[in-house]
Structures are given as structure tokens and as C-alpha cells.
């Protein structure tokens, strides 16, 4: 396994798949079905080219962008009233401290054994980008997966359309090679589309809950322990659907799927349910119970 940002076999595999699917869709499927010389063919070829370029660009950024480095000088201020929530160790209740890196861990940060360092708001380590998915590159990773799913479905439509198109008999020789390319592309696209769609759905769920993959698995255990003790568990970073969305994608809805927009915050502190004031109805209900 190479270091983050370095080219590895999985990265070359992803790039090779993108190139092959692009070539088959634009230079085989479109000419067979619509013809590149037609307005419809040229428009579809241009649209798929733009989508493929967006996939490559966002993938490159996800590979190269640092997921978020914990400052060596970071130290949680337990007396800061602006930070009501401090994550502690399960055993002992001490503030989370990384023995390997030699510094405290900010909320939602975790140590990656592959990258050999702590990553801000770590979601997981992805071998397909040879990098961690964390605070600084989570949004671009999500946008890449979204673009990739759209591109896969678009390519499937082009391939199915070209497969249903009957080629004249005098073009049978060239038809054999193009049919082979389409079959191979379909074999690649079917499992790829399924896997990416599941991955996209999973991360949409996580964003709506304002969780990382690590926090989801930790939450399952925390929920079990809470129910075992007769208590209720609520994810502290779940601010509601809309607030969860803007905490990851940004305040401007028109920039949610723009790869150039910046991440929210510095990755050292995150809004929690303690930061949201009670609504008047909840305040009156709480006051009536006292």
C-alpha cells in the first residue's frame, strides 16, 4: 500500500475503467445508435464527455487532497463554554489522546493505521483513492461518487440503446468488434453501477444523520449499551436533516454539488445538539415539568 496521494494499482484500475467506459460509450455506443455526425449524437457525446471529465477531476482531488491533519498543538479546553461537548475514552473517561501521534484527538478524529496519523472527522480509509476520507475531502469524495453513479447510468442507457440498434449486414465485420466492446463494457458497468449506487445511498444516509462510517458503528454499540441500561441514545451531531446537509455540503444550495466550494469549519469543532436553542414549545414543556 502506497502513501496517500501516491498512484497504486487500485487507482490505475479506476482510471482504466473510466477510460474504457468513456471510449466505449462515446466512440462505439453513440455512433452505433445515434451517429456522431447527428445533432443528437454530438450532444450526447459532449454531455458524456463533460460528465467523464467531472468524474476524473473530482477523483483526482479526492486522491490528492489531504483529508485533514490534526494540529500538533491542539489541546481541548475543558473550561471553554463554547465547547460543551468533549469526547472521552470509553474506559477511564479521560480525554481522547493518541499515543502513536502524541497529541489529543479533536472530536470525531481518529487514528488511521494505514496513513499512520490522526485524521479530522475520519470516515474511512479507501483503497480506491489510497487516501483517508476525512473532513477536508469528504465532500469531494461524495461528489465524485454522485457523478460516477450518474455516468454509469448514462453509459448503461447508451450501451442498451446501441445494443438494440440493428446494424446493416454490410457493416457486419465492424459490428463484431463493436459488439464485443459493448459486451465487455456492460460486464464492467453492471457490478460497478450496483456497488457505486449502494455506496452513494449509504453516504446519503450518513449525511442525513450527520454521521461518519466510524460513528455509525460506534453508535450501534452506544445504542445497545444505552438500551441495556434503560437509557436513550441520541447522536450528538444530529442537528436535523437540513442542518445536517448544510454542515457537510455548505449553506449555499447552489454550491452543494460544486467541487470548488469549501468545507464547513476547521474540523476541530462541530456543532452539536447542545448548540441548538430549544424551540418555544419545547421550552414551555420543559418548564412545565419542573
ROKOLMAR-916404 format. One line per 5 residues: number of its first residue (from 1); their letters; for each residue x, y, z of N, C-alpha, C, CB. Coordinates in steps of 0.2 Angstrom, whole numbers, always signed. Last residue first. Glycine has a CB too. Layout:
NUM> a> X/Y/Z/X/Y/Z/X/Y/Z/X/Y/Z; ...
# end
This chain:
290> xxxxx> -204/+106/+177/-200/+107/+183/-205/+108/+189/-196/+113/+182; -213/+104/+167/-211/+98/+170/-207/+99/+177/-207/+94/+166; -214/+117/+162/-220/+114/+165/-218/+108/+169/-225/+113/+160; -202/+118/+155/-203/+122/+161/-209/+120/+165/-205/+130/+159; -203/+110/+145/-198/+108/+150/-199/+112/+156/-191/+110/+147
285> xxxxx> -213/+116/+138/-214/+109/+140/-209/+108/+146/-214/+104/+134; -207/+128/+135/-213/+128/+139/-214/+121/+142/-219/+131/+135; -197/+123/+126/-195/+127/+132/-201/+127/+137/-193/+134/+130; -204/+118/+116/-200/+113/+120/-198/+117/+126/-194/+111/+116; -210/+130/+111/-214/+124/+113/-211/+119/+118/-217/+120/+107
280> xxxxx> -199/+137/+107/-203/+140/+112/-208/+134/+115/-207/+145/+110; -184/+126/+105/-190/+130/+102/-194/+132/+108/-194/+126/+97; -168/+128/+112/-174/+125/+112/-180/+129/+109/-176/+123/+119; -154/+131/+101/-158/+133/+107/-165/+129/+106/-159/+140/+106; -140/+120/+99/-146/+122/+96/-151/+124/+101/-150/+117/+91
275> xxxxx> -129/+115/+105/-128/+122/+102/-135/+125/+99/-123/+122/+96; -132/+102/+108/-131/+107/+114/-131/+114/+111/-125/+106/+118; -130/+95/+97/-137/+97/+99/-137/+102/+105/-141/+90/+101; -116/+104/+89/-120/+98/+92/-127/+100/+94/-116/+95/+98; -104/+108/+77/-110/+110/+81/-113/+103/+83/-115/+114/+76
270> xxxxx> -86/+105/+80/-93/+104/+76/-99/+105/+81/-93/+96/+74; -69/+108/+78/-75/+109/+82/-81/+108/+78/-75/+115/+86; -60/+105/+69/-58/+104/+76/-64/+105/+81/-53/+109/+78; -63/+108/+56/-63/+101/+58/-61/+100/+65/-58/+98/+53; -66/+121/+53/-59/+119/+53/-58/+112/+54/-55/+123/+57
265> xxxxx> -81/+124/+42/-77/+124/+48/-70/+122/+47/-80/+119/+53; -85/+116/+27/-88/+119/+33/-83/+118/+39/-95/+117/+34; -75/+117/+12/-78/+114/+18/-80/+118/+23/-73/+108/+20; -80/+127/-3/-75/+125/+3/-79/+121/+8/-72/+131/+6; -82/+122/-20/-84/+125/-14/-80/+123/-8/-92/+124/-13
260> xxxxx> -79/+115/-31/-74/+120/-29/-76/+124/-23/-74/+126/-35; -88/+105/-34/-82/+103/-31/-77/+109/-29/-78/+99/-36; -105/+107/-31/-99/+111/-34/-93/+109/-31/-100/+118/-34; -116/+103/-25/-113/+98/-29/-107/+102/-33/-118/+95/-33; -120/+115/-18/-119/+109/-14/-115/+103/-18/-126/+106/-13
255> xxxxx> -122/+127/-22/-115/+125/-22/-114/+118/-19/-110/+130/-19; -135/+130/-21/-132/+130/-27/-125/+128/-28/-133/+137/-31; -136/+131/-7/-138/+125/-10/-136/+125/-17/-146/+125/-10; -125/+137/+4/-127/+139/-2/-129/+132/-6/-122/+143/-7; -119/+131/+15/-125/+134/+16/-128/+136/+9/-124/+141/+20
250> xxxxx> -113/+113/+14/-112/+121/+14/-119/+124/+14/-109/+123/+8; -112/+100/+15/-112/+102/+9/-112/+110/+8/-118/+100/+5; -112/+98/+30/-107/+94/+25/-107/+98/+18/-110/+87/+24; -121/+106/+35/-115/+105/+39/-109/+102/+35/-116/+102/+45; -132/+105/+27/-128/+111/+26/-121/+110/+30/-131/+117/+28
245> xxxxx> -137/+93/+32/-135/+94/+25/-130/+100/+24/-141/+95/+20; -140/+96/+45/-135/+90/+43/-132/+91/+36/-138/+83/+44; -150/+105/+43/-144/+107/+46/-138/+102/+45/-145/+108/+54; -160/+96/+38/-157/+102/+34/-150/+104/+37/-162/+108/+34; -162/+86/+48/-160/+85/+41/-157/+91/+37/-166/+83/+37
240> xxxxx> -154/+88/+64/-159/+89/+59/-157/+88/+52/-163/+95/+61; -142/+86/+69/-145/+93/+71/-151/+94/+67/-140/+98/+68; -132/+75/+77/-138/+75/+73/-142/+82/+74/-142/+69/+74; -122/+74/+86/-120/+79/+80/-126/+79/+75/-114/+77/+76; -125/+65/+95/-124/+72/+97/-124/+77/+91/-119/+73/+102
235> xxxxx> -138/+53/+94/-131/+55/+91/-130/+63/+92/-131/+54/+83; -144/+47/+108/-145/+52/+103/-139/+54/+100/-150/+58/+105; -152/+34/+118/-146/+37/+115/-148/+41/+109/-141/+31/+113; -159/+32/+134/-160/+34/+127/-153/+36/+125/-165/+39/+126; -158/+18/+146/-157/+25/+144/-158/+26/+136/-150/+27/+146
230> xxxxx> -156/+5/+151/-163/+8/+152/-162/+16/+150/-165/+8/+159; -145/-1/+148/-145/+2/+154/-152/+6/+156/-139/+7/+155; -148/-6/+135/-146/-11/+141/-147/-8/+148/-139/-14/+140; -148/+6/+128/-155/+2/+130/-154/-4/+135/-157/-2/+123; -135/+9/+129/-140/+13/+132/-146/+10/+133/-141/+19/+127
225> xxxxx> -129/-2/+122/-127/-1/+129/-132/+4/+132/-120/+3/+130; -135/+0/+109/-136/-6/+113/-134/-5/+120/-131/-11/+110; -130/+13/+106/-137/+12/+107/-138/+6/+111/-140/+12/+100; -116/+10/+106/-119/+15/+111/-126/+14/+112/-117/+22/+109; -116/+2/+94/-114/-1/+101/-117/+4/+107/-106/-1/+101
220> xxxxx> -120/+11/+85/-124/+4/+86/-122/+2/+93/-122/-1/+80; -111/+21/+85/-117/+22/+88/-121/+16/+89/-121/+27/+83; -100/+15/+80/-99/+16/+87/-106/+18/+89/-95/+23/+88; -105/+14/+67/-103/+8/+70/-103/+9/+78/-97/+5/+67; -106/+28/+64/-112/+24/+64/-111/+17/+68/-113/+22/+56
215> xxxxx> -93/+33/+66/-98/+35/+71/-104/+30/+70/-100/+42/+70; -87/+27/+54/-85/+25/+61/-90/+27/+66/-78/+29/+62; -94/+34/+44/-95/+27/+45/-93/+25/+51/-91/+24/+39; -102/+49/+52/-97/+46/+48/-98/+38/+49/-89/+48/+51; -117/+58/+52/-113/+53/+55/-107/+51/+50/-117/+47/+57
210> xxxxx> -129/+65/+49/-123/+69/+51/-118/+64/+55/-125/+75/+56; -140/+59/+43/-139/+58/+50/-133/+62/+53/-138/+51/+52; -137/+63/+30/-144/+65/+33/-144/+64/+41/-149/+61/+30; -125/+57/+28/-125/+64/+28/-132/+66/+32/-125/+67/+21; -129/+43/+29/-124/+46/+34/-125/+53/+34/-117/+44/+32
205> xxxxx> -137/+42/+17/-140/+41/+24/-135/+44/+29/-140/+33/+25; -127/+45/+8/-133/+50/+8/-136/+49/+15/-138/+49/+3; -119/+34/+9/-117/+41/+12/-122/+46/+12/-111/+43/+7; -128/+24/+4/-125/+24/+11/-123/+30/+14/-119/+19/+11; -130/+28/-9/-135/+28/-4/-133/+28/+3/-140/+22/-6
200> xxxxx> -117/+26/-14/-120/+33/-14/-126/+33/-9/-122/+35/-21; -115/+13/-12/-111/+17/-9/-114/+24/-8/-104/+17/-12; -125/+8/-21/-126/+6/-14/-121/+11/-10/-123/-1/-13; -120/+13/-33/-126/+16/-31/-127/+14/-23/-132/+12/-35; -108/+6/-34/-107/+14/-33/-114/+16/-30/-105/+17/-39
195> xxxxx> -112/-7/-36/-108/-5/-30/-108/+2/-28/-101/-7/-31; -120/-5/-48/-123/-8/-42/-119/-6/-36/-124/-15/-42; -110/-1/-57/-116/+3/-55/-119/+1/-49/-121/+3/-61; -101/-12/-56/-99/-6/-54/-105/-1/-53/-95/-3/-60; -109/-23/-61/-107/-23/-54/-105/-16/-52/-102/-28/-53
190> xxxxx> -111/-16/-75/-116/-19/-70/-114/-20/-63/-118/-26/-73; -99/-12/-81/-104/-7/-78/-109/-10/-74/-107/-4/-84; -92/-24/-86/-89/-19/-81/-94/-15/-77/-84/-15/-84; -102/-29/-95/-100/-33/-89/-96/-29/-84/-95/-39/-92; -102/-18/-103/-108/-20/-99/-106/-24/-93/-113/-23/-104
185> xxxxx> -90/-19/-109/-92/-13/-105/-98/-14/-101/-93/-7/-110; -91/-31/-116/-86/-31/-110/-88/-25/-106/-79/-30/-113; -101/-28/-125/-102/-33/-120/-97/-33/-114/-101/-40/-123; -95/-18/-132/-101/-16/-128/-102/-22/-123/-107/-15/-133; -84/-25/-138/-83/-19/-134/-89/-18/-129/-81/-13/-138
180> xxxxx> -92/-34/-146/-88/-36/-141/-86/-31/-136/-81/-39/-144; -98/-25/-155/-102/-29/-150/-98/-31/-145/-106/-34/-154; -87/-20/-162/-90/-15/-158/-95/-19/-153/-94/-11/-162; -83/-32/-168/-78/-29/-164/-82/-24/-159/-73/-25/-167; -95/-34/-176/-92/-39/-172/-88/-36/-166/-88/-45/-176
175> xxxxx> -96/-23/-185/-101/-24/-179/-98/-29/-174/-107/-26/-183; -87/-24/-194/-85/-19/-189/-90/-20/-183/-86/-12/-192; -94/-34/-201/-87/-35/-199/-85/-30/-194/-82/-34/-205; -106/-29/-205/-106/-34/-200/-99/-35/-197/-108/-41/-203; -111/-20/-214/-106/-17/-209/-105/-23/-203/-109/-11/-205
170> xxxxx> -120/-26/-222/-113/-24/-225/-109/-21/-220/-114/-19/-231; -131/-27/-214/-127/-33/-215/-120/-31/-218/-131/-37/-220; -134/-13/-202/-135/-16/-208/-130/-22/-209/-134/-11/-214; -138/-16/-185/-133/-14/-189/-134/-17/-196/-126/-15/-187; -151/-11/-174/-149/-16/-179/-144/-13/-184/-155/-19/-182
165> xxxxx> -150/-7/-157/-150/-4/-164/-147/-10/-169/-145/+2/-165; -148/-12/-145/-155/-13/-148/-155/-11/-155/-160/-10/-144; -136/-7/-142/-137/-15/-142/-144/-16/-146/-137/-18/-135; -138/+6/-140/-134/+4/-146/-135/-4/-147/-127/+6/-145; -146/+6/-128/-148/+9/-135/-145/+7/-141/-148/+16/-134
160> xxxxx> -136/+1/-120/-143/-3/-121/-146/+0/-127/-148/-2/-115; -127/+11/-120/-125/+4/-122/-131/+0/-124/-121/+1/-116; -134/+22/-115/-131/+22/-122/-129/+15/-124/-124/+27/-121; -137/+17/-102/-143/+19/-107/-140/+19/-114/-146/+26/-105; -125/+16/-97/-129/+10/-97/-135/+11/-103/-132/+8/-91
155> xxxxx> -120/+29/-96/-117/+24/-100/-121/+18/-102/-110/+22/-97; -129/+34/-86/-129/+37/-93/-126/+32/-98/-125/+43/-93; -125/+26/-75/-132/+25/-78/-133/+28/-85/-137/+28/-73; -112/+31/-74/-113/+24/-75/-120/+23/-78/-113/+20/-69; -114/+45/-71/-111/+42/-78/-112/+35/-79/-103/+44/-77
150> xxxxx> -121/+44/-59/-124/+47/-65/-121/+45/-71/-124/+54/-64; -110/+38/-52/-116/+35/-52/-120/+37/-58/-120/+35/-46; -100/+48/-53/-99/+42/-55/-105/+38/-56/-94/+38/-51; -106/+59/-46/-105/+60/-53/-104/+53/-56/-99/+64/-54; -106/+53/-33/-113/+55/-36/-112/+56/-44/-115/+62/-33
145> xxxxx> -93/+51/-31/-97/+45/-31/-104/+47/-34/-98/+43/-24; -89/+65/-31/-86/+60/-36/-91/+54/-36/-79/+58/-34; -96/+69/-20/-97/+72/-26/-95/+67/-32/-95/+79/-27; -89/+62/-10/-96/+61/-10/-98/+64/-17/-100/+65/-5; -76/+68/-11/-77/+61/-12/-84/+59/-13/-75/+57/-5
140> xxxxx> -79/+81/-8/-77/+80/-15/-77/+72/-16/-69/+82/-16; -82/+79/+6/-87/+82/+1/-85/+80/-6/-88/+90/+2; -70/+74/+12/-77/+70/+12/-82/+73/+6/-80/+71/+19; -59/+81/+13/-60/+78/+6/-66/+74/+6/-54/+74/+4; -58/+86/+26/-56/+90/+20/-58/+88/+14/-48/+92/+21
135> xxxxx> -62/+76/+35/-65/+82/+35/-64/+86/+28/-63/+86/+41; -59/+61/+25/-60/+64/+31/-63/+71/+30/-53/+65/+34; -54/+46/+19/-59/+51/+18/-61/+54/+25/-66/+47/+15; -37/+43/+15/-42/+43/+20/-48/+48/+18/-40/+45/+27; -31/+34/+1/-31/+40/+5/-37/+39/+10/-32/+47/+1
130> xxxxx> -32/+27/-11/-26/+27/-7/-26/+33/-3/-20/+27/-12; -44/+26/-17/-41/+33/-18/-34/+33/-15/-46/+38/-16; -47/+13/-14/-48/+15/-21/-45/+22/-23/-55/+15/-23; -46/+11/-1/-40/+9/-5/-41/+12/-12/-40/+1/-5; -50/+23/+11/-52/+20/+5/-46/+18/+1/-56/+25/+1
125> xxxxx> -54/+23/+28/-48/+23/+23/-50/+20/+17/-42/+20/+26; -67/+34/+34/-64/+28/+32/-58/+29/+28/-69/+23/+29; -69/+46/+41/-75/+42/+39/-72/+35/+38/-78/+45/+32; -63/+58/+53/-62/+52/+48/-68/+48/+47/-56/+48/+52; -62/+71/+58/-68/+69/+56/-67/+63/+51/-72/+74/+52
120> xxxxx> -44/+71/+54/-50/+75/+56/-57/+72/+53/-49/+83/+54; -34/+58/+58/-37/+62/+53/-43/+65/+56/-39/+57/+47; -17/+54/+64/-24/+55/+65/-27/+59/+60/-25/+59/+72; -7/+41/+55/-9/+48/+58/-16/+49/+60/-6/+53/+54; -5/+31/+46/-1/+32/+52/-1/+39/+55/+6/+30/+50
115> xxxxx> -13/+26/+36/-9/+33/+35/-4/+34/+40/-14/+38/+34; -17/+14/+42/-13/+14/+36/-9/+21/+34/-19/+13/+30; -23/+18/+54/-17/+13/+54/-13/+13/+48/-19/+7/+57; -28/+33/+59/-28/+28/+53/-22/+24/+54/-29/+32/+47; -37/+39/+73/-30/+37/+70/-31/+32/+65/-26/+34/+76
110> xxxxx> -50/+52/+72/-47/+45/+73/-41/+44/+70/-53/+40/+71; -61/+64/+77/-55/+62/+74/-53/+55/+76/-49/+67/+76; -72/+68/+84/-73/+65/+78/-67/+63/+74/-78/+69/+73; -64/+81/+93/-70/+77/+92/-70/+75/+85/-76/+82/+93; -46/+79/+92/-52/+83/+92/-58/+78/+91/-51/+88/+86
105> xxxxx> -34/+70/+103/-39/+70/+97/-44/+75/+97/-41/+62/+96; -18/+76/+108/-25/+75/+109/-29/+74/+103/-28/+80/+114; -3/+67/+103/-7/+73/+104/-14/+71/+106/-7/+78/+98; +5/+56/+98/+7/+61/+104/+4/+67/+105/+15/+62/+103; +2/+46/+89/+4/+53/+87/+7/+58/+92/-2/+56/+83
100> xxxxx> +1/+36/+98/+5/+35/+92/+7/+42/+89/+2/+31/+87; -8/+40/+108/-2/+38/+110/+3/+38/+104/-2/+31/+114; -20/+52/+107/-17/+47/+103/-10/+46/+105/-17/+49/+96; -34/+54/+119/-27/+55/+117/-24/+50/+113/-23/+56/+124; -48/+60/+125/-45/+56/+120/-38/+58/+118/-50/+55/+114
95> xxxxx> -49/+62/+142/-50/+65/+136/-46/+60/+131/-47/+72/+136; -56/+47/+152/-51/+53/+150/-52/+56/+143/-44/+50/+151; -64/+37/+155/-67/+43/+155/-62/+49/+153/-71/+44/+161; -61/+23/+157/-57/+28/+161/-60/+35/+161/-50/+29/+159; -65/+18/+141/-63/+16/+148/-59/+22/+151/-58/+10/+147
90> xxxxx> -69/+27/+131/-74/+23/+134/-72/+20/+141/-75/+17/+129; -63/+44/+132/-62/+37/+131/-67/+33/+134/-55/+35/+134; -73/+58/+126/-69/+54/+131/-68/+47/+129/-72/+55/+138; -76/+73/+119/-77/+66/+118/-71/+63/+123/-75/+64/+111; -86/+86/+125/-79/+84/+124/-79/+76/+124/-74/+86/+130
85> xxxxx> -96/+100/+123/-96/+93/+122/-88/+91/+121/-100/+90/+116; -97/+113/+123/-100/+110/+129/-99/+102/+128/-107/+111/+129; -88/+126/+120/-87/+118/+118/-90/+114/+123/-80/+117/+116; -90/+138/+125/-92/+137/+118/-91/+130/+116/-88/+142/+114; -84/+137/+138/-91/+136/+137/-94/+135/+130/-95/+142/+141
80> xxxxx> -69/+129/+141/-72/+133/+136/-80/+132/+136/-69/+132/+129; -63/+120/+150/-67/+126/+153/-70/+131/+148/-62/+130/+157; -57/+111/+142/-62/+109/+145/-66/+114/+149/-60/+104/+151; -50/+112/+127/-51/+117/+133/-57/+115/+136/-51/+125/+130; -38/+101/+120/-45/+103/+121/-46/+107/+127/-50/+97/+122
75> xxxxx> -26/+106/+109/-27/+103/+116/-34/+106/+118/-22/+106/+121; -14/+105/+96/-21/+105/+98/-22/+102/+105/-25/+101/+93; -2/+106/+90/-3/+110/+96/-10/+109/+99/-1/+117/+95; -2/+98/+79/+1/+95/+84/+0/+99/+91/+9/+95/+83; -18/+97/+71/-13/+102/+73/-9/+99/+79/-15/+109/+74
70> xxxxx> -22/+84/+61/-23/+87/+67/-17/+91/+69/-24/+81/+72; -27/+86/+44/-21/+84/+48/-23/+88/+55/-14/+87/+46; -36/+80/+31/-37/+84/+37/-32/+82/+42/-44/+84/+40; -34/+74/+19/-41/+73/+22/-42/+77/+29/-42/+66/+24; -27/+82/+5/-26/+80/+12/-33/+79/+16/-21/+84/+16
65> xxxxx> -30/+77/-11/-31/+82/-6/-30/+78/+1/-39/+84/-6; -28/+67/-21/-23/+71/-19/-24/+75/-13/-21/+75/-25; -41/+60/-22/-34/+56/-21/-29/+61/-18/-32/+53/-28; -50/+70/-24/-51/+65/-18/-44/+61/-17/-56/+61/-20; -45/+75/-36/-44/+79/-30/-45/+75/-24/-50/+85/-30
60> xxxxx> -47/+64/-45/-40/+67/-44/-40/+71/-37/-38/+71/-50; -61/+64/-44/-57/+58/-42/-50/+60/-40/-57/+53/-47; -64/+76/-50/-66/+75/-43/-62/+69/-40/-74/+74/-42; -59/+73/-63/-57/+79/-59/-58/+78/-52/-60/+86/-62; -66/+62/-67/-59/+62/-67/-56/+67/-62/-56/+62/-74
55> xxxxx> -79/+68/-67/-78/+62/-63/-70/+61/-62/-80/+55/-66; -78/+78/-76/-80/+79/-69/-78/+74/-65/-88/+81/-69; -76/+70/-88/-71/+75/-86/-72/+77/-78/-71/+81/-90; -88/+64/-89/-82/+60/-88/-77/+64/-85/-80/+56/-94; -97/+75/-92/-98/+71/-86/-92/+67/-84/-104/+66/-86
50> xxxxx> -91/+79/-104/-91/+83/-98/-92/+80/-92/-97/+89/-99; -94/+67/-111/-88/+69/-111/-87/+74/-105/-85/+73/-117; -108/+67/-111/-105/+62/-108/-97/+63/-107/-105/+55/-111; -111/+79/-119/-113/+78/-112/-109/+73/-108/-121/+77/-112; -105/+75/-131/-102/+81/-127/-104/+81/-120/-105/+87/-131
45> xxxxx> -113/+64/-135/-106/+63/-134/-103/+69/-130/-102/+63/-141; -125/+70/-135/-124/+65/-130/-117/+64/-129/-128/+59/-133; -123/+79/-146/-125/+82/-140/-124/+77/-134/-132/+84/-140; -120/+70/-157/-115/+75/-154/-116/+78/-147/-114/+81/-159; -132/+64/-158/-126/+60/-156/-121/+65/-153/-123/+56/-162
40> xxxxx> -141/+74/-161/-142/+70/-155/-136/+67/-153/-148/+65/-156; -135/+78/-173/-136/+83/-168/-137/+79/-161/-141/+88/-169; -124/+66/-181/-130/+69/-180/-130/+74/-174/-135/+64/-179; -111/+61/-181/-112/+67/-185/-119/+70/-184/-112/+64/-193; -111/+50/-173/-108/+56/-170/-109/+62/-175/-101/+55/-170
35> xxxxx> -126/+40/-171/-121/+43/-175/-118/+49/-173/-125/+44/-182; -134/+33/-162/-136/+39/-165/-132/+42/-171/-136/+44/-159; -128/+19/-161/-136/+21/-160/-138/+27/-164/-137/+22/-153; -115/+19/-165/-120/+14/-167/-127/+16/-167/-118/+7/-163; -110/+31/-159/-110/+30/-167/-115/+25/-169/-103/+29/-169
30> xxxxx> -112/+27/-145/-116/+33/-148/-116/+33/-156/-112/+40/-146; -104/+16/-143/-111/+16/-142/-115/+21/-146/-113/+16/-135; -91/+20/-148/-94/+14/-150/-101/+15/-150/-91/+8/-146; -87/+32/-142/-84/+31/-149/-87/+24/-152/-77/+30/-149; -94/+34/-130/-93/+39/-135/-91/+37/-142/-88/+44/-132
25> xxxxx> -93/+21/-123/-99/+25/-124/-99/+30/-129/-101/+28/-117; -80/+17/-125/-85/+13/-127/-91/+17/-128/-86/+7/-123; -73/+27/-118/-71/+26/-125/-77/+22/-128/-65/+22/-126; -78/+27/-105/-79/+33/-109/-78/+31/-117/-74/+38/-107; -74/+14/-101/-81/+15/-102/-82/+21/-106/-84/+16/-95
20> xxxxx> -60/+16/-102/-63/+11/-106/-71/+12/-107/-62/+4/-103; -58/+26/-92/-56/+27/-99/-60/+22/-104/-48/+26/-100; -63/+20/-81/-66/+26/-83/-64/+27/-90/-63/+32/-79; -54/+9/-79/-61/+8/-80/-65/+14/-83/-65/+6/-74; -42/+16/-77/-43/+12/-83/-50/+10/-85/-39/+5/-83
15> xxxxx> -45/+22/-65/-43/+26/-71/-44/+22/-77/-36/+29/-71; -46/+10/-57/-51/+15/-58/-51/+19/-64/-52/+20/-51; -33/+5/-59/-39/+1/-61/-45/+6/-62/-40/-4/-55; -25/+15/-53/-24/+13/-60/-30/+10/-63/-18/+10/-62; -29/+13/-40/-30/+19/-43/-30/+18/-51/-25/+25/-41
10> xxxxx> -25/+0/-37/-32/+1/-37/-34/+8/-41/-35/+2/-30; -11/+2/-38/-14/-2/-43/-22/-1/-43/-13/-10/-41; -7/+20/-35/-7/+12/-34/-11/+9/-39/-10/+11/-26; +1/+35/-33/-3/+31/-38/-2/+23/-36/-1/+32/-45; -1/+44/-18/+3/+41/-22/-1/+36/-27/+8/+37/-19
5> xxxxx> -10/+49/-9/-8/+53/-14/-4/+50/-19/-5/+60/-12; -3/+41/+5/-9/+44/+2/-6/+49/-3/-12/+49/+8; +8/+27/+0/+6/+33/+4/+1/+37/+1/+12/+37/+6; +3/+11/-5/+7/+17/-5/+5/+22/+0/+7/+20/-12; +4/-6/+0/+0/+0/+0/+4/+6/+0/-5/+0/+6
# end
